[in-house]
Amino acid sequence: MSITPPHPARRPATPSALAVLTRHEVVGYARSWTYLVGTALCLVVVTTGLVGPDDETSSTMTMIVPAATLGLLGLVVMARLTRRSDESAAAAGAVATSESTRTLALVGAVVVPLATALVVFALLWWTYSARPPAAGAVPFGPVDDAHVLAVMFALSVIPAVGGPLLGLLVARWMPFRGATALAVVLLALVTIILQGNFESTWRWKVVWPWTYWYGPLGWSTAGGGETHWIATPGSPQLWIVYLLALCALGVVAALAHDAEAPRGRLVRTAVALGLVALGALALTMLLGLPDPAVNPVPGRAF
């Protein structure tokens, strides 16, 4: 009679260091007072119409709210999380995890503002469908619903990812005091300039990661100086590809700060992503609206 030896007891699988750190950073992001206050402010404004929607524009101009409260404030949240992560690693002495692992864990925390932004985008979309804009706003002529919704997505959801990733970059490569505040101020100033207020910027302003694609930009001398909405040239759908490539490049740049990171692989990845970004940017400018489109129906200025 043969006796079958008992199977050895299986040890439960232990989560990887990256998974553990990612959960830690996700919780840290979700508990940040800056994130919580920004999210509450965003939801209040979007649902009550304090800054749009209104009878004229519906939710077509409300994207500034999630961009500021989730993107710009997200830059601050992520910069703080990154510095806290570095301080904890330094205090531990012999670091058990590499800087690259901690960077990827911080990137994983972006799921928090991303999920929030998707909820906000759904609210904006619902408002746009339930309370369509007036004829003097958008959509009009060549600017259809797909164009408007692509712009709304690009200016509300993607900043919720890009802002925190920029905060990660700032904390990694600009560790001096006041770097975060400086980045926020510079980002806001350039964004204000490149909003289409100057006709000379209409064709190339899409190089900047946040810019309005339409608005009350044109004034007619006839008919009492009435305001007309203008849609600037380009393809917002391809612009989304450009913005996503920039976000991916930001992750690679953050990983490159680690002296032990595989430089060759990161350089190859950065070159590939750079080519994608440049190609998407070129197609953004070449395709879509070939020229500025003017709504013939007078609209209302802000």
Residue pairs with C-beta under 8 A, 6 or more apart in sequence:
17 96
17 97
17 101
18 97
18 101
18 104
18 105
21 97
21 101
21 102
21 105
22 104
22 105
22 108
22 109
24 105
25 81
25 85
25 105
25 106
25 108
25 109
26 108
26 109
26 111
26 112
28 81
28 84
28 109
29 35
29 77
29 78
29 81
29 109
29 112
29 113
29 164
30 112
32 77
32 80
32 81
34 73
34 76
34 77
34 80
35 73
35 74
35 77
35 112
35 113
37 73
38 69
38 70
38 73
38 74
39 69
39 70
39 116
41 69
42 65
42 66
42 69
42 70
42 116
42 120
43 120
44 50
45 51
45 62
45 65
45 69
46 59
46 62
46 65
46 66
46 120
46 123
46 124
46 127
47 123
51 62
51 64
51 65
52 58
52 59
52 60
52 61
52 62
52 65
53 59
53 62
53 127
53 128
53 131
55 131
55 134
56 133
56 134
56 136
56 137
56 299
56 300
57 133
57 134
57 137
58 127
58 128
58 131
58 132
58 133
58 137
59 123
59 124
59 125
59 127
59 128
59 131
59 152
60 128
60 133
60 137
60 138
60 148
60 151
60 152
60 214
61 212
61 215
61 302
62 124
62 127
63 124
63 151
63 152
63 155
63 156
64 155
65 120
66 117
66 120
66 121
66 156
66 157
66 159
66 160
67 155
67 156
67 159
67 160
67 163
67 210
70 113
70 116
70 117
70 120
70 159
70 160
70 163
71 113
71 159
71 160
71 162
71 163
71 164
71 210
72 159
72 163
72 184
72 187
72 188
73 163
74 113
74 159
74 160
74 163
74 164
74 167
75 163
75 164
75 166
75 167
75 170
75 180
75 183
75 184
75 187
76 167
76 180
76 184
77 113
77 164
77 167
78 106
78 109
78 110
78 163
78 164
78 165
78 166
78 167
78 168
78 171
79 167
79 168
79 170
79 171
79 179
79 180
80 171
80 180
81 106
81 109
82 106
82 167
82 168
82 171
82 172
83 171
83 175
85 102
85 105
85 106
86 102
86 171
89 95
89 97
89 99
89 102
98 258
98 260
99 257
99 258
99 259
99 260
99 261
100 255
100 258
100 260
100 261
103 168
103 172
103 251
103 254
103 255
103 257
103 258
104 255
106 168
107 165
107 168
107 251
107 254
109 164
110 160
110 161
110 164
110 165
113 160
113 161
113 163
113 164
114 157
114 160
114 161
116 160
117 156
117 157
117 159
117 160
117 161
118 157
120 156
120 157
121 152
121 153
121 156
121 157
124 152
124 156
125 149
125 152
128 148
128 149
128 152
133 139
134 299
134 300
135 297
136 228
136 229
136 295
136 297
136 298
136 299
136 300
137 229
137 295
137 299
138 147
138 148
138 214
138 229
138 231
138 295
139 145
139 147
139 148
140 229
140 231
140 293
140 295
140 296
140 297
141 293
141 295
141 296
142 231
142 289
142 293
143 214
143 231
143 289
143 293
146 237
147 213
147 231
147 236
147 288
148 214
150 236
150 237
150 239
150 240
151 213
151 214
151 236
153 240
154 236
154 239
154 240
154 243
155 210
155 212
158 209
158 240
158 243
158 244
158 247
159 209
159 210
161 247
162 209
162 243
162 246
162 247
162 250
165 247
165 250
165 251
165 254
166 183
166 187
166 250
167 180
167 183
168 250
168 254
169 250
169 253
169 254
170 179
170 180
170 183
171 179
171 180
172 253
172 254
172 257
173 253
173 257
174 182
174 183
190 208
191 208
191 210
191 211
193 201
194 201
194 205
194 208
194 211
195 205
195 211
195 212
195 215
196 202
196 205
196 211
196 212
196 213
196 215
196 217
196 230
196 232
197 217
199 217
202 232
202 233
202 292
203 232
203 233
203 234
203 285
204 285
205 211
205 232
206 234
206 239
206 242
206 281
206 284
206 285
207 281
209 243
209 246
212 232
213 231
213 232
213 234
213 236
214 229
214 230
214 231
214 232
215 229
215 230
216 227
216 228
216 229
216 230
216 299
216 300
216 301
216 302
217 229
217 230
217 232
218 227
218 228
218 229
218 230
218 294
219 225
219 226
219 227
219 228
220 226
220 227
220 228
220 298
223 298
226 298
227 298
227 299
227 300
227 301
228 294
228 295
228 296
228 297
228 298
228 299
229 294
229 295
229 299
230 292
230 293
230 294
230 295
231 289
231 292
231 293
231 295
232 289
232 292
233 285
233 288
233 289
233 290
233 291
233 292
234 284
234 285
234 287
234 288
234 289
235 283
235 284
235 287
235 288
235 289
236 284
236 288
237 288
238 280
238 283
238 284
238 287
238 288
239 280
239 281
239 284
241 276
241 280
242 277
242 280
242 281
242 284
245 273
245 274
245 276
245 277
245 280
246 277
248 273
249 270
249 273
249 274
249 277
252 266
252 269
252 270
252 273
253 270
255 261
255 266
256 263
256 266
256 270
